[in-house]
Amino acid sequence: MIKETTIIKKVNSPERRILAHFLDGNSLTVKEAQRFGTTELRKVVSRLIEKGWPIISEWEQDGDKRFKRYRIEPVALLDRKIAEAQADVDALKWYYSEPTIS
Protein backbone atom coordinates (compact mmCIF):
# COMPACT_ATOMS: atom_id res chain seq x y z
CA MET A 1 0.00 0.00 0.00
CA ILE A 2 1.29 3.47 -0.92
CA LYS A 3 1.43 5.96 1.90
CA GLU A 4 -0.75 9.05 1.54
CA THR A 5 2.26 11.32 2.00
CA THR A 6 3.98 9.63 -0.95
CA ILE A 7 1.04 10.35 -3.23
CA ILE A 8 0.86 13.99 -2.15
CA LYS A 9 4.58 14.35 -2.59
CA LYS A 10 4.42 13.07 -6.17
CA VAL A 11 1.43 15.22 -7.08
CA ASN A 12 3.03 18.30 -5.57
CA SER A 13 6.52 17.69 -6.96
CA PRO A 14 8.74 20.58 -8.06
CA GLU A 15 8.53 19.24 -11.62
CA ARG A 16 4.72 19.50 -11.68
CA ARG A 17 4.72 22.94 -10.06
CA ILE A 18 7.35 24.21 -12.51
CA LEU A 19 5.42 22.79 -15.48
CA ALA A 20 2.25 24.52 -14.24
CA HIS A 21 4.24 27.76 -13.90
CA PHE A 22 5.48 27.41 -17.48
CA LEU A 23 1.98 26.57 -18.77
CA ASP A 24 0.70 29.79 -17.21
CA GLY A 25 3.08 31.62 -19.58
CA ASN A 26 5.79 32.32 -17.01
CA SER A 27 9.54 31.78 -17.21
CA LEU A 28 12.17 30.77 -14.65
CA THR A 29 15.87 31.01 -13.93
CA VAL A 30 17.77 28.56 -11.74
CA LYS A 31 17.73 31.08 -8.89
CA GLU A 32 13.98 31.70 -9.21
CA ALA A 33 13.27 27.95 -9.25
CA GLN A 34 14.38 27.69 -5.62
CA ARG A 35 10.92 28.86 -4.55
CA PHE A 36 9.57 25.66 -6.16
CA GLY A 37 11.77 23.55 -3.91
CA THR A 38 14.58 22.73 -6.32
CA THR A 39 18.05 23.93 -7.12
CA GLU A 40 18.15 21.59 -10.13
CA LEU A 41 16.06 23.47 -12.70
CA ARG A 42 18.28 22.23 -15.53
CA LYS A 43 17.48 18.60 -14.61
CA VAL A 44 13.76 19.35 -14.29
CA VAL A 45 13.80 21.07 -17.70
CA SER A 46 15.67 18.13 -19.24
CA ARG A 47 13.05 15.69 -17.90
CA LEU A 48 10.22 17.86 -19.23
CA ILE A 49 11.89 18.08 -22.66
CA GLU A 50 12.29 14.27 -22.67
CA LYS A 51 8.52 14.05 -22.04
CA GLY A 52 7.89 16.21 -25.11
CA TRP A 53 7.38 19.69 -23.64
CA PRO A 54 8.78 22.38 -26.00
CA ILE A 55 10.88 24.30 -23.48
CA ILE A 56 13.31 26.88 -24.76
CA SER A 57 16.03 28.86 -23.02
CA GLU A 58 17.48 32.29 -23.60
CA TRP A 59 20.65 33.81 -22.20
CA GLU A 60 20.24 36.90 -20.04
CA GLN A 61 22.77 39.18 -18.47
CA ASP A 62 22.61 41.18 -15.24
CA GLY A 63 25.79 43.17 -14.87
CA ASP A 64 28.64 40.69 -15.17
CA LYS A 65 26.42 37.64 -14.50
CA ARG A 66 25.04 35.51 -17.34
CA PHE A 67 22.26 33.00 -16.81
CA LYS A 68 19.56 31.16 -18.72
CA ARG A 69 15.85 31.82 -18.52
CA TYR A 70 13.59 28.86 -19.38
CA ARG A 71 10.03 28.95 -20.72
CA ILE A 72 7.64 27.01 -22.92
CA GLU A 73 7.66 28.11 -26.53
CA PRO A 74 4.80 30.63 -27.02
CA VAL A 75 3.35 28.78 -30.03
CA ALA A 76 2.96 25.66 -27.87
CA LEU A 77 1.07 27.70 -25.26
CA LEU A 78 -1.24 29.05 -27.95
CA ASP A 79 -1.85 25.54 -29.31
CA ARG A 80 -2.73 24.38 -25.80
CA LYS A 81 -5.18 27.26 -25.26
CA ILE A 82 -6.85 26.50 -28.61
CA ALA A 83 -7.16 22.81 -27.72
CA GLU A 84 -8.69 23.68 -24.33
CA ALA A 85 -11.17 26.05 -25.95
CA GLN A 86 -12.13 23.42 -28.54
CA ALA A 87 -12.68 20.86 -25.79
CA ASP A 88 -14.98 23.33 -24.01
CA VAL A 89 -16.94 23.94 -27.23
CA ASP A 90 -17.25 20.20 -27.85
CA ALA A 91 -18.50 19.64 -24.30
CA LEU A 92 -21.11 22.38 -24.68
CA LYS A 93 -22.27 20.97 -28.02
CA TRP A 94 -22.67 17.54 -26.44
CA TYR A 95 -24.48 18.95 -23.40
CA TYR A 96 -26.97 20.94 -25.47
CA SER A 97 -27.47 18.37 -28.21
CA GLU A 98 -30.83 16.71 -28.74
CA PRO A 99 -31.04 13.32 -27.03
CA THR A 100 -31.26 10.44 -29.44
CA ILE A 101 -33.74 7.65 -28.82
CA SER A 102 -32.66 4.22 -29.92
C-alpha positions as CSV (number, residue, x, y, z in Angstrom):
1,M,0.0,0.0,0.0
2,I,1.3,3.5,-0.9
3,K,1.4,6.0,1.9
4,E,-0.8,9.0,1.5
5,T,2.3,11.3,2.0
6,T,4.0,9.6,-0.9
7,I,1.0,10.3,-3.2
8,I,0.9,14.0,-2.1
9,K,4.6,14.4,-2.6
10,K,4.4,13.1,-6.2
11,V,1.4,15.2,-7.1
12,N,3.0,18.3,-5.6
13,S,6.5,17.7,-7.0
14,P,8.7,20.6,-8.1
15,E,8.5,19.2,-11.6
16,R,4.7,19.5,-11.7
17,R,4.7,22.9,-10.1
18,I,7.4,24.2,-12.5
19,L,5.4,22.8,-15.5
20,A,2.2,24.5,-14.2
21,H,4.2,27.8,-13.9
22,F,5.5,27.4,-17.5
23,L,2.0,26.6,-18.8
24,D,0.7,29.8,-17.2
25,G,3.1,31.6,-19.6
26,N,5.8,32.3,-17.0
27,S,9.5,31.8,-17.2
28,L,12.2,30.8,-14.7
29,T,15.9,31.0,-13.9
30,V,17.8,28.6,-11.7
31,K,17.7,31.1,-8.9
32,E,14.0,31.7,-9.2
33,A,13.3,27.9,-9.3
34,Q,14.4,27.7,-5.6
35,R,10.9,28.9,-4.6
36,F,9.6,25.7,-6.2
37,G,11.8,23.6,-3.9
38,T,14.6,22.7,-6.3
39,T,18.0,23.9,-7.1
40,E,18.1,21.6,-10.1
41,L,16.1,23.5,-12.7
42,R,18.3,22.2,-15.5
43,K,17.5,18.6,-14.6
44,V,13.8,19.3,-14.3
45,V,13.8,21.1,-17.7
46,S,15.7,18.1,-19.2
47,R,13.0,15.7,-17.9
48,L,10.2,17.9,-19.2
49,I,11.9,18.1,-22.7
50,E,12.3,14.3,-22.7
51,K,8.5,14.1,-22.0
52,G,7.9,16.2,-25.1
53,W,7.4,19.7,-23.6
54,P,8.8,22.4,-26.0
55,I,10.9,24.3,-23.5
56,I,13.3,26.9,-24.8
57,S,16.0,28.9,-23.0
58,E,17.5,32.3,-23.6
59,W,20.7,33.8,-22.2
60,E,20.2,36.9,-20.0
61,Q,22.8,39.2,-18.5
62,D,22.6,41.2,-15.2
63,G,25.8,43.2,-14.9
64,D,28.6,40.7,-15.2
65,K,26.4,37.6,-14.5
66,R,25.0,35.5,-17.3
67,F,22.3,33.0,-16.8
68,K,19.6,31.2,-18.7
69,R,15.8,31.8,-18.5
70,Y,13.6,28.9,-19.4
71,R,10.0,28.9,-20.7
72,I,7.6,27.0,-22.9
73,E,7.7,28.1,-26.5
74,P,4.8,30.6,-27.0
75,V,3.3,28.8,-30.0
76,A,3.0,25.7,-27.9
77,L,1.1,27.7,-25.3
78,L,-1.2,29.1,-28.0
79,D,-1.9,25.5,-29.3
80,R,-2.7,24.4,-25.8
81,K,-5.2,27.3,-25.3
82,I,-6.9,26.5,-28.6
83,A,-7.2,22.8,-27.7
84,E,-8.7,23.7,-24.3
85,A,-11.2,26.1,-26.0
86,Q,-12.1,23.4,-28.5
87,A,-12.7,20.9,-25.8
88,D,-15.0,23.3,-24.0
89,V,-16.9,23.9,-27.2
90,D,-17.2,20.2,-27.8
91,A,-18.5,19.6,-24.3
92,L,-21.1,22.4,-24.7
93,K,-22.3,21.0,-28.0
94,W,-22.7,17.5,-26.4
95,Y,-24.5,19.0,-23.4
96,Y,-27.0,20.9,-25.5
97,S,-27.5,18.4,-28.2
98,E,-30.8,16.7,-28.7
99,P,-31.0,13.3,-27.0
100,T,-31.3,10.4,-29.4
101,I,-33.7,7.6,-28.8
102,S,-32.7,4.2,-29.9
